[in-house]
Amino acid sequence: MRLPLLTVAVVTLAACATSPQQGSASRLLYIAGSKVPCTNGVMKTECLQYREEPSKPWQITYVPVEGLDWKPGNEYLLKITEVRSKNSPMDASRVTWHVDKIVEQHAESMPPTP
């Protein structure tokens, strides 16, 4: 009698623990020191720029970055966990970035003057 009850309890708890998230992955991201104009649906706003390698061009992100107190003029190298949720509201992002660690933070580098 105890084994079937224990099995049901374990399966139920496991389902509850995994249902809100579909998956997660760790990444290193560079965040630019300036935002750029963007459109999120019909709303005009400003978006963060990111890249995964210093030599790559900046990309715009609409993904919320939880745990980052972004300040204009500062560039960041972040170790983040990207969490994908399958139960997010229709008007919310299915992806969230959680800052695990600020690896580097420095003043934005200016392009060389000709």
ZANUVO-767351 format. One record per residue (C-alpha): residue number from 1; residue in one letter; z, x, y. Coordinates in pm, 1 decimal, always signed. Example, Ala and Ser with C-alpha at 12.3 -4.5 7.8 and 13.67 -1.06 7.14 Angstrom:
2
> 1/a/+780.0/+1230.0/-450.0 $
> 2/s/+714.0/+1367.0/-106.0 $
% end
This chain:
114
> 1/m/+0.0/+0.0/+0.0 $
> 2/r/+80.7/+282.4/+241.5 $
> 3/l/-245.0/+470.7/+185.2 $
> 4/p/-478.4/+181.7/+285.1 $
> 5/l/-262.5/+105.8/+590.2 $
> 6/l/-257.6/+472.5/+690.0 $
> 7/t/-634.6/+496.8/+644.0 $
> 8/v/-695.2/+193.8/+867.9 $
> 9/a/-461.8/+336.8/+1134.2 $
> 10/v/-635.4/+676.5/+1133.1 $
> 11/v/-984.6/+523.6/+1153.3 $
> 12/t/-877.0/+292.1/+1436.4 $
> 13/l/-721.9/+575.9/+1636.9 $
> 14/a/-1025.1/+796.3/+1582.6 $
> 15/a/-1256.4/+520.1/+1704.4 $
> 16/c/-1044.5/+467.1/+2015.3 $
> 17/a/-1039.3/+838.4/+2091.1 $
> 18/t/-1415.4/+882.3/+2069.8 $
> 19/s/-1552.6/+555.0/+2205.7 $
> 20/p/-1543.7/+620.1/+2583.1 $
> 21/q/-1725.0/+954.0/+2556.6 $
> 22/q/-2049.9/+1021.0/+2384.7 $
> 23/g/-2019.5/+1396.6/+2418.1 $
> 24/s/-1931.8/+1692.2/+2636.4 $
> 25/a/-2051.7/+2045.9/+2692.4 $
> 26/s/-1932.8/+2348.2/+2890.8 $
> 27/r/-2165.5/+2502.4/+3147.3 $
> 28/l/-2165.8/+2757.0/+3428.3 $
> 29/l/-2311.9/+2621.2/+3752.5 $
> 30/y/-2377.3/+2769.3/+4094.4 $
> 31/i/-2310.6/+2522.1/+4377.3 $
> 32/a/-2479.5/+2576.9/+4715.6 $
> 33/g/-2292.3/+2596.5/+5043.9 $
> 34/s/-2495.5/+2315.8/+5198.9 $
> 35/k/-2589.2/+1963.3/+5100.7 $
> 36/v/-2935.0/+1812.8/+5138.3 $
> 37/p/-3046.9/+1459.4/+5224.2 $
> 38/c/-3117.3/+1247.6/+4917.7 $
> 39/t/-3148.2/+886.2/+4811.1 $
> 40/n/-2923.1/+738.4/+4546.6 $
> 41/g/-3088.9/+406.3/+4469.4 $
> 42/v/-3136.1/+243.0/+4809.8 $
> 43/m/-2852.6/+433.3/+4977.6 $
> 44/k/-2936.6/+746.2/+5177.9 $
> 45/t/-2672.4/+1016.1/+5142.3 $
> 46/e/-2629.4/+1392.2/+5107.4 $
> 47/c/-2625.6/+1559.8/+4767.1 $
> 48/l/-2490.4/+1885.8/+4632.8 $
> 49/q/-2735.9/+2148.5/+4517.3 $
> 50/y/-2685.6/+2342.9/+4195.3 $
> 51/r/-2853.3/+2593.5/+3967.7 $
> 52/e/-2767.3/+2753.4/+3637.4 $
> 53/e/-2900.1/+3101.7/+3719.1 $
> 54/p/-2899.5/+3286.5/+4052.9 $
> 55/s/-3275.1/+3347.4/+4033.6 $
> 56/k/-3362.7/+2979.1/+3979.5 $
> 57/p/-3436.6/+2735.6/+4265.7 $
> 58/w/-3170.1/+2489.7/+4379.5 $
> 59/q/-3178.8/+2140.9/+4227.9 $
> 60/i/-3025.2/+1822.4/+4366.2 $
> 61/t/-2746.9/+1653.3/+4172.5 $
> 62/y/-2610.7/+1301.1/+4196.2 $
> 63/v/-2344.4/+1378.6/+3935.5 $
> 64/p/-1982.6/+1352.6/+4054.6 $
> 65/v/-1796.5/+1686.6/+4045.5 $
> 66/e/-1431.5/+1611.8/+3973.0 $
> 67/g/-1182.1/+1879.3/+4073.7 $
> 68/l/-1400.0/+2050.5/+4337.0 $
> 69/d/-1288.2/+2047.3/+4699.2 $
> 70/w/-1635.0/+2144.1/+4828.4 $
> 71/k/-1644.0/+2303.8/+5173.2 $
> 72/p/-1967.1/+2356.8/+5370.7 $
> 73/g/-2068.9/+2721.8/+5396.4 $
> 74/n/-1904.6/+2820.7/+5065.3 $
> 75/e/-2099.5/+2888.1/+4749.6 $
> 76/y/-1928.0/+2841.9/+4415.5 $
> 77/l/-1971.0/+2953.2/+4057.7 $
> 78/l/-1801.2/+2691.5/+3843.2 $
> 79/k/-1717.9/+2662.7/+3477.8 $
> 80/i/-1752.9/+2290.2/+3419.8 $
> 81/t/-1734.3/+2046.7/+3134.3 $
> 82/e/-2015.6/+1793.2/+3144.6 $
> 83/v/-1894.0/+1464.2/+3001.5 $
> 84/r/-2137.0/+1191.6/+2897.4 $
> 85/s/-1991.3/+843.4/+2880.5 $
> 86/k/-2150.1/+551.7/+2701.7 $
> 87/n/-1917.7/+290.1/+2855.9 $
> 88/s/-1972.6/+356.6/+3227.2 $
> 89/p/-2043.1/+69.9/+3472.1 $
> 90/m/-2406.8/+2.2/+3558.0 $
> 91/d/-2364.7/+134.6/+3914.5 $
> 92/a/-2188.7/+457.3/+3806.4 $
> 93/s/-2320.6/+783.0/+3666.8 $
> 94/r/-2308.5/+822.6/+3289.3 $
> 95/v/-2245.0/+1192.5/+3343.5 $
> 96/t/-1945.5/+1351.7/+3513.8 $
> 97/w/-1880.2/+1719.1/+3576.9 $
> 98/h/-1515.0/+1827.8/+3548.7 $
> 99/v/-1428.2/+2166.5/+3699.6 $
> 100/d/-1247.7/+2380.6/+3442.6 $
> 101/k/-1236.7/+2689.0/+3662.9 $
> 102/i/-1371.0/+2818.9/+3993.7 $
> 103/v/-1506.6/+3153.0/+3873.9 $
> 104/e/-1624.9/+3266.0/+4220.7 $
> 105/q/-1611.8/+3132.7/+4573.5 $
> 106/h/-1765.8/+3312.8/+4869.7 $
> 107/a/-1935.1/+3251.7/+5204.1 $
> 108/e/-2293.7/+3132.6/+5173.6 $
> 109/s/-2538.1/+3421.0/+5178.5 $
> 110/m/-2782.1/+3402.7/+5466.1 $
> 111/p/-3149.6/+3483.7/+5416.1 $
> 112/p/-3252.4/+3821.2/+5563.9 $
> 113/t/-3377.3/+3809.3/+5922.9 $
> 114/p/-3735.9/+3941.5/+5964.0 $
% end
